[in-house]
Amino acid sequence: MVLHKKTVSFVALFLLLLVISSNYVLYHSSFGLQSLPADLNGVVVGSILDLSLVAPLLFLAWQRKFSLKHFIVLMAIGLIAARFIIPSEYLASFQTVMWLGVGIEGVLILFELSLLFMLVKNVPPILRRIKSSSLPLLFSFSRAVNEKFPNQTFLHILCSEMLMFYYAFGT
């Protein structure tokens, strides 16, 4: 049997919402609290795995974009979401795992800040290339950025946004 992409996407979205809502109901409803066993470590580990592995995989299946970078970011977001969904008294023995999500997000922010610093550091050579070019600003700016940063997609997006703001407000 062949399934359509929309059907697979719908099933992935349904399962994603089911995973998130079942974990929320487990910890925030009287029915869920009554069904918890005396030893909660297994349940908490299962919830952490649900939110940090299963939910990101289902989200990627829903979006149909499978990449390791997105998966790592979604894992970190899942760990941070687990801190909000699972009550803190149940997470007492899992604090190092929870801080792992915050650490991953911190490393990603530092990486993006380093890219911004690299861009600011290289603005004067880019401006010199723009001024020496005979092309209009729109084309010479893109060419100078492509020559200076050939494989930095984030910086290309940032420079395109800067150019858009220049033409929107600076001219």
Backbone bond lengths (Angstrom), bond angles and torsions (degrees), N, CA, C in turn:
res aa  C-N    CA-C-N  psi(-1)  N-CA   C-N-CA  omega(-1)  CA-C   N-CA-C  phi
1 M - - - 1.446 - - 1.535 108.82 -
2 V 1.298 116.45 130.20 1.459 122.16 -179.46 1.523 108.31 -100.41
3 L 1.339 115.50 128.47 1.453 120.62 178.75 1.526 109.83 -99.84
4 H 1.300 116.09 142.11 1.457 120.73 175.71 1.525 109.71 -72.22
5 K 1.327 115.24 156.17 1.461 119.94 178.84 1.516 111.09 -62.38
6 K 1.325 117.07 -36.18 1.464 119.82 179.55 1.520 110.65 -66.92
7 T 1.321 117.88 -36.22 1.457 120.98 178.93 1.526 110.27 -66.27
8 V 1.320 117.12 -44.79 1.462 121.37 177.95 1.518 109.96 -62.75
9 S 1.313 117.27 -41.33 1.452 121.56 178.65 1.529 111.00 -63.77
10 F 1.318 116.80 -42.60 1.457 120.71 179.07 1.525 111.02 -64.81
11 V 1.321 117.15 -42.23 1.466 121.14 179.33 1.527 110.39 -64.43
12 A 1.331 117.44 -42.06 1.463 121.14 178.59 1.527 110.51 -63.16
13 L 1.329 117.85 -42.44 1.460 120.95 178.10 1.525 110.52 -64.54
14 F 1.321 117.54 -42.98 1.463 121.43 178.76 1.530 110.79 -61.23
15 L 1.339 117.06 -44.88 1.466 120.20 179.30 1.523 111.89 -67.21
16 L 1.330 117.10 -36.26 1.460 120.79 176.92 1.519 110.84 -62.02
17 L 1.325 116.39 -48.53 1.463 119.70 178.50 1.521 111.40 -64.20
18 L 1.316 117.20 -34.56 1.459 121.50 177.69 1.528 111.17 -65.49
19 V 1.317 118.13 -42.92 1.465 121.96 179.32 1.522 110.66 -63.62
20 I 1.325 116.33 -47.20 1.466 119.61 -177.79 1.523 111.09 -67.80
21 S 1.327 117.36 -45.25 1.465 119.63 -178.18 1.524 111.97 -68.81
22 S 1.325 118.61 -36.93 1.464 119.35 179.19 1.523 111.26 -66.64
23 N 1.331 117.53 -37.34 1.463 119.65 176.25 1.523 110.87 -67.70
24 Y 1.319 117.10 -37.98 1.460 119.61 178.88 1.531 110.45 -67.21
25 V 1.324 116.99 -45.19 1.472 120.95 -179.23 1.524 110.63 -64.48
26 L 1.316 117.67 -35.29 1.458 121.65 -179.15 1.525 111.67 -59.45
27 Y 1.323 117.38 -39.30 1.459 120.70 -174.85 1.528 113.88 -100.29
28 H 1.333 118.32 -12.99 1.459 119.55 -173.81 1.524 114.39 -124.19
29 S 1.318 117.87 19.11 1.463 119.93 175.03 1.521 108.90 -131.97
30 S 1.312 115.69 156.96 1.465 119.20 -179.82 1.526 110.56 -66.10
31 F 1.336 117.91 -35.74 1.465 120.93 177.92 1.528 110.68 -62.56
32 G 1.327 116.59 -44.91 1.459 120.84 -179.55 1.510 112.42 -65.92
33 L 1.327 116.65 -41.85 1.464 120.20 -179.80 1.516 111.55 -66.85
34 Q 1.327 117.69 -33.72 1.466 120.69 178.52 1.524 111.23 -71.37
35 S 1.293 117.70 -29.61 1.462 120.30 -177.38 1.522 113.40 -85.50
36 L 1.334 118.10 -4.33 1.460 120.70 179.67 1.526 110.30 -72.82
37 P 1.333 118.15 138.61 1.462 120.29 177.77 1.526 111.19 -76.47
38 A 1.331 115.82 173.15 1.468 119.92 -179.77 1.527 110.88 -67.06
39 D 1.325 117.81 -40.29 1.463 121.66 177.18 1.526 108.41 -93.10
40 L 1.318 115.76 105.81 1.468 120.92 -173.08 1.519 113.97 -87.20
41 N 1.311 118.97 -7.81 1.469 119.60 -173.46 1.522 112.19 -59.45
42 G 1.311 118.59 -41.07 1.465 120.72 179.58 1.516 112.47 -65.30
43 V 1.322 116.06 -39.00 1.471 120.52 179.90 1.529 110.04 -68.38
44 V 1.325 116.42 -41.81 1.463 120.23 -179.60 1.528 110.22 -66.53
45 V 1.338 117.20 -41.43 1.471 119.78 177.48 1.524 109.97 -62.01
46 G 1.329 117.13 -41.36 1.461 120.42 177.65 1.516 111.90 -62.19
47 S 1.325 117.38 -41.15 1.467 120.50 178.28 1.522 111.68 -66.38
48 I 1.333 116.05 -39.90 1.468 119.50 178.45 1.531 109.86 -63.82
49 L 1.335 116.93 -42.65 1.470 120.23 177.63 1.527 111.16 -65.34
50 D 1.333 116.54 -39.39 1.467 119.52 176.65 1.512 111.64 -58.68
51 L 1.327 115.73 -48.19 1.466 119.85 -173.36 1.522 113.32 -79.94
52 S 1.337 117.80 -24.92 1.463 118.75 -177.15 1.524 113.45 -102.18
53 L 1.318 119.49 -17.09 1.464 120.72 178.61 1.525 112.94 -120.66
54 V 1.325 116.23 -52.80 1.464 119.75 -174.74 1.526 111.31 -69.20
55 A 1.333 117.05 -48.45 1.465 120.09 -179.23 1.532 112.31 -60.76
56 P 1.353 120.20 -44.75 1.472 118.34 176.06 1.535 113.76 -61.75
57 L 1.339 116.72 -38.89 1.470 118.48 177.83 1.521 111.52 -64.78
58 L 1.326 116.59 -40.57 1.467 119.43 178.11 1.529 111.25 -67.37
59 F 1.334 117.23 -37.21 1.465 120.31 177.48 1.526 110.40 -63.96
60 L 1.334 116.48 -43.37 1.464 119.63 178.16 1.524 111.49 -65.16
61 A 1.340 116.81 -35.48 1.472 119.70 176.74 1.523 110.37 -67.71
62 W 1.323 116.70 -37.20 1.463 120.35 178.20 1.522 110.57 -65.54
63 Q 1.328 116.37 -43.68 1.462 121.05 -179.63 1.528 112.43 -78.69
64 R 1.317 117.08 -15.98 1.460 124.05 -175.75 1.520 112.02 56.53
65 K 1.336 115.87 39.73 1.465 122.52 176.70 1.524 107.54 -129.63
66 F 1.304 116.77 98.28 1.448 120.48 -178.62 1.526 109.44 -100.48
67 S 1.338 115.94 111.02 1.453 120.38 173.78 1.525 108.02 -146.09
68 L 1.297 115.09 148.88 1.459 120.80 -177.62 1.525 111.09 -64.94
69 K 1.325 116.31 -37.75 1.467 120.07 -179.09 1.527 110.86 -63.25
70 H 1.323 117.37 -45.84 1.461 120.36 178.05 1.524 110.90 -64.83
71 F 1.328 116.86 -37.49 1.455 120.67 -179.65 1.528 110.92 -64.03
72 I 1.333 117.69 -42.39 1.472 120.83 179.46 1.509 110.53 -65.44
73 V 1.325 117.71 -42.94 1.466 120.82 178.14 1.529 110.32 -63.03
74 L 1.326 117.44 -43.16 1.464 120.36 179.42 1.524 111.96 -68.11
75 M 1.336 117.57 -31.58 1.461 119.94 174.56 1.522 110.60 -63.42
76 A 1.316 116.52 -44.54 1.458 120.64 178.75 1.528 110.62 -63.06
77 I 1.309 116.99 -41.74 1.464 120.71 177.51 1.522 110.12 -64.47
78 G 1.336 117.69 -37.61 1.458 121.23 177.02 1.520 112.37 -64.14
79 L 1.335 116.74 -39.67 1.466 119.70 177.28 1.521 111.11 -66.65
80 I 1.312 116.46 -37.95 1.470 119.28 177.62 1.522 109.76 -68.82
81 A 1.331 117.72 -39.48 1.469 120.85 176.83 1.520 111.08 -63.69
82 A 1.325 117.48 -34.73 1.462 120.77 177.89 1.523 110.92 -62.31
83 R 1.312 116.43 -33.54 1.477 119.26 177.63 1.525 111.32 -64.54
84 F 1.326 116.87 -30.79 1.464 120.02 179.99 1.524 112.23 -86.70
85 I 1.319 117.92 -32.17 1.465 120.84 -177.01 1.524 111.29 -81.44
86 I 1.332 117.03 -45.86 1.458 120.94 -177.74 1.526 108.34 -85.36
87 P 1.333 118.93 127.63 1.467 120.99 179.16 1.528 111.41 -59.09
88 S 1.320 115.59 147.20 1.468 120.87 -173.02 1.523 112.96 -64.56
89 E 1.331 118.98 -28.28 1.470 118.68 179.31 1.526 111.59 -68.08
90 Y 1.323 118.13 -25.58 1.464 121.05 177.27 1.524 111.40 -82.34
91 L 1.323 117.01 -22.64 1.467 121.49 -177.71 1.525 113.43 -92.49
92 A 1.315 117.67 5.63 1.460 120.35 -174.63 1.526 112.33 -56.53
93 S 1.311 118.34 -39.90 1.467 120.16 -178.36 1.526 113.04 -85.43
94 F 1.325 118.19 -1.35 1.462 121.95 -177.90 1.530 112.39 -118.90
95 Q 1.319 118.01 26.31 1.462 120.64 -176.50 1.524 112.74 -63.90
96 T 1.334 118.32 -35.18 1.472 119.12 -179.06 1.527 110.94 -66.21
97 V 1.328 116.98 -36.96 1.466 120.06 178.10 1.525 109.96 -67.27
98 M 1.327 116.92 -39.32 1.455 120.27 -179.35 1.526 111.29 -66.97
99 W 1.319 117.60 -37.30 1.454 120.16 179.11 1.515 111.97 -72.27
100 L 1.325 116.68 -16.78 1.456 120.54 176.04 1.527 111.07 -62.19
101 G 1.335 117.31 -40.82 1.465 120.93 177.42 1.512 112.08 -62.79
102 V 1.321 116.51 -41.88 1.466 120.40 178.18 1.528 109.76 -66.04
103 G 1.335 116.25 -38.63 1.466 120.02 179.04 1.518 112.48 -64.48
104 I 1.329 117.15 -42.02 1.464 120.51 178.84 1.522 110.44 -62.96
105 E 1.331 116.70 -44.02 1.470 119.59 177.70 1.527 110.72 -62.72
106 G 1.326 117.00 -38.67 1.463 120.54 178.44 1.519 112.04 -63.34
107 V 1.333 116.90 -41.23 1.460 121.05 178.32 1.529 110.37 -64.42
108 L 1.335 117.25 -40.55 1.469 119.84 178.28 1.527 111.45 -64.95
109 I 1.322 117.48 -39.10 1.459 120.65 178.09 1.527 110.40 -65.72
110 L 1.339 117.00 -41.87 1.463 120.05 177.30 1.533 111.58 -62.99
111 F 1.332 116.43 -37.24 1.459 120.06 177.06 1.526 110.88 -63.27
112 E 1.324 116.56 -44.30 1.467 119.83 179.14 1.521 111.07 -66.14
113 L 1.330 117.47 -37.99 1.463 120.08 176.64 1.524 111.24 -65.63
114 S 1.333 117.49 -35.30 1.466 119.07 177.28 1.522 110.94 -66.80
115 L 1.339 116.92 -36.18 1.462 119.44 175.72 1.532 111.43 -64.83
116 L 1.334 116.37 -40.39 1.466 119.53 177.07 1.523 111.06 -63.99
117 F 1.336 116.94 -41.52 1.461 120.41 178.08 1.525 110.42 -62.13
118 M 1.347 116.71 -41.35 1.456 120.73 178.32 1.528 110.52 -61.91
119 L 1.337 116.75 -39.08 1.454 120.19 178.76 1.529 110.72 -65.75
120 V 1.323 117.10 -47.06 1.466 120.55 -178.48 1.526 109.92 -63.15
121 K 1.318 116.92 -38.27 1.462 120.80 179.62 1.529 111.49 -64.88
122 N 1.321 117.07 -31.49 1.466 120.69 -176.23 1.527 113.58 -100.33
123 V 1.319 118.74 11.51 1.459 121.14 178.83 1.535 111.90 -66.05
124 P 1.354 120.58 -43.88 1.476 118.53 -179.28 1.531 113.74 -58.35
125 P 1.347 121.05 -45.45 1.475 117.86 176.86 1.531 112.83 -63.38
126 I 1.301 116.85 -35.00 1.470 119.59 178.17 1.523 109.93 -65.17
127 L 1.324 117.20 -43.58 1.472 120.73 179.14 1.528 111.07 -63.99
128 R 1.351 117.46 -37.26 1.473 119.98 177.45 1.524 110.58 -64.15
129 R 1.327 117.65 -40.32 1.470 120.44 178.53 1.525 111.08 -66.25
130 I 1.326 116.45 -36.49 1.463 120.09 179.87 1.529 109.86 -65.82
131 K 1.337 116.39 -44.17 1.465 120.34 -178.22 1.522 112.01 -68.12
132 S 1.334 116.98 -31.96 1.463 119.14 -179.17 1.530 112.77 -83.32
133 S 1.304 118.15 -10.57 1.459 121.65 -178.80 1.528 110.61 -83.35
134 S 1.315 115.07 148.99 1.464 119.92 178.10 1.530 111.53 -90.94
135 L 1.327 116.82 -6.22 1.468 121.16 179.71 1.520 110.89 -76.62
136 P 1.322 118.72 158.59 1.457 120.85 173.47 1.533 110.48 -63.50
137 L 1.316 115.60 160.90 1.466 121.87 -175.34 1.519 111.93 -55.37
138 L 1.307 117.29 -42.03 1.461 121.07 -177.80 1.526 111.74 -56.49
139 F 1.320 117.24 -42.37 1.461 120.89 -177.33 1.525 111.99 -86.31
140 S 1.325 117.76 -38.32 1.466 119.42 -178.04 1.528 111.51 -69.75
141 F 1.338 118.13 -32.88 1.460 120.98 178.45 1.527 110.21 -65.62
142 S 1.321 116.63 -46.84 1.469 120.49 179.45 1.523 111.12 -62.58
143 R 1.325 116.88 -41.94 1.464 120.09 179.57 1.525 111.23 -65.13
144 A 1.330 117.78 -41.86 1.466 120.58 -179.48 1.522 111.15 -65.73
145 V 1.314 117.68 -39.92 1.465 120.78 178.44 1.523 110.19 -67.81
146 N 1.324 117.84 -40.62 1.472 120.67 178.40 1.521 111.83 -64.45
147 E 1.338 117.40 -35.55 1.462 119.78 178.42 1.523 111.66 -71.64
148 K 1.317 116.66 -38.47 1.468 120.54 -177.14 1.525 111.97 -78.02
149 F 1.330 118.11 -39.47 1.477 123.74 -177.87 1.524 109.65 -127.82
150 P 1.321 118.84 79.24 1.469 119.16 -174.36 1.531 114.57 -69.59
151 N 1.317 119.81 -28.84 1.463 120.90 -173.60 1.528 113.30 -120.23
152 Q 1.299 119.04 24.09 1.461 122.24 -177.25 1.529 109.74 -108.62
153 T 1.318 117.21 88.39 1.464 122.23 -176.08 1.521 110.99 -62.03
154 F 1.336 117.43 -40.99 1.464 120.80 -179.72 1.524 110.75 -59.98
155 L 1.330 117.60 -42.32 1.464 120.56 179.58 1.521 111.51 -69.40
156 H 1.314 118.12 -33.88 1.475 120.71 176.24 1.527 110.16 -64.04
157 I 1.325 116.33 -42.01 1.468 119.98 178.16 1.517 110.13 -64.34
158 L 1.332 116.74 -44.71 1.465 120.78 179.84 1.525 111.28 -62.19
159 C 1.311 117.18 -41.75 1.470 120.34 179.20 1.521 111.50 -67.82
160 S 1.312 117.48 -36.06 1.467 120.07 175.88 1.523 110.80 -63.60
161 E 1.330 116.05 -40.53 1.466 119.59 176.89 1.530 110.86 -64.55
162 M 1.328 117.11 -41.00 1.471 119.78 178.08 1.524 110.42 -61.56
163 L 1.317 116.81 -42.24 1.459 121.02 179.22 1.525 111.11 -64.69
164 M 1.317 116.53 -37.95 1.463 120.64 178.06 1.537 110.52 -63.63
165 F 1.334 116.13 -44.26 1.462 118.79 178.97 1.526 111.32 -66.70
166 Y 1.334 117.02 -34.77 1.451 119.37 177.30 1.529 110.57 -62.20
167 Y 1.322 117.54 -46.76 1.463 120.44 -179.43 1.525 112.01 -72.20
168 A 1.330 118.16 -28.01 1.459 120.51 179.59 1.525 111.76 -76.06
169 F 1.341 116.74 -41.20 1.458 119.10 -172.21 1.517 114.38 -118.34
170 G 1.312 119.38 -19.91 1.449 121.60 -173.11 1.504 116.20 -95.69
171 T 1.325 118.12 -10.49 1.461 118.24 -177.08 1.508 110.88 -104.63
